[in-house]
Amino acid sequence: MATVKDIAKQAGVSVTTVSRALNGYDDVSEKTRARIREIAESLNYSPNAMARSLVTNQSKTIGLLVSGLSEEGAKDHFTFDVLNGLNDRASEYGYDLILFNTNSAKQRVKSYAQLCRERRVEGVILQGVKVDDPYLQEVIESDIPCVLIDIPITGKNVGYVTTDNVLGAYEAVRYLIKQGHEAIAFMNGHEKAYVSGKRLEGYNQAMAEAGVPVDASWVLNGEFSEPVARDQALRFLQEHREVTAMFCSSDLMALGVMQASKRLGVTVPKDLSIVGYDDIVIAEYAHPSLTTVAQDKFQMGSAAADLLMDFLQGKETSGEKILPTNLVIRDSVTRLR
């Protein structure tokens, strides 16, 4: 494999000149630069990324740091879709992407800055953290640029990408109300998720606008988990046969409610209408197919990459990007009147 020394020898210049020419420094004449690049190409020279990063102080790498990455999460493809959007956009900027995971145990051993510097990332997309996560304060105080998914924090080197969760939930519940439903329960995620609070806000807004009172006991926490939502729904639906519809804060939880309904002999949508959130791949293939609020997860990743690049390039930015949602109507909702 050709080295910088080989190029220097053939070009009749110093190793330093070759290095500066290949790294774009402007103190090398265009004629010399062109000659060096021509020789490098003829020798099939491939630069050592690590060595280059030491010279330029740029690794040209960003990280997707996911908190609580688990096997169950693979079913909803959320992280995978965000990663795809991030990777696609990062490559357009000439950056590579690495995925790494954290959890409470790891956070007690290594700080956010340690984790990032070990992997030599210039910036980070942080996903899956709870609103009380100890890493959040470290992110704010760190000089490593960071974009959060679904956590609304902004700062000198910090921004976030989310969707309009209030409007998404509002439109889902309003659709149920327009189909004649008033006895609408809500399977939310958990209290430590930012999106849970916003989707509850949207649920409350739609119910209040329609003059339908909200019973706090009809708001459940399914922890964004299919089995937890199933167990919660089994208990709840047995006790509240008057419920005609349930809005769920994720499609996975909606699938859990469908499982509970089947066990109880409750037919969807004849006896119970269900609306989910996210529009994961299997929502379309559920039986019946699931009406849901679609989030463009790929676009969230792409937007996060754009925002992170704004920080890395020192551009002026508001530090926030709020993307729209879209209600996808399928077969899991019936009209009562």
Secondary structure, 3 states (H helix, E strand, C coil): CCCHHHHHHHHCCCHHHHHHHHCCCCCCCHHHHHHHHHHHHHCCCCCCHHHHHHHHCCCCEEEEEEECCCCHHHHCCHHHHHHHHHHHHHHHCCCEEEEEEECHHHHHHCCHHHHHHHCCCCEEEEECCCCCCCHHHHHHHCCCCEEEECCCCCCCCEEEEEECHHHHHHHHHHHHHHCCCCCEEEEECCCCCHHHHHHHHHHHHHHHHCCCCCCHHHEEECCCCHHHHHHHHHHHHHHCCCCCEEEECCHHHHHHHHHHHHHHCCCCCCCCEEEEEECCHHHCCCCCCCEEEECCHHHHHHHHHHHHHHHHCCCCCCCEEEECCEEECCCCCCCCC
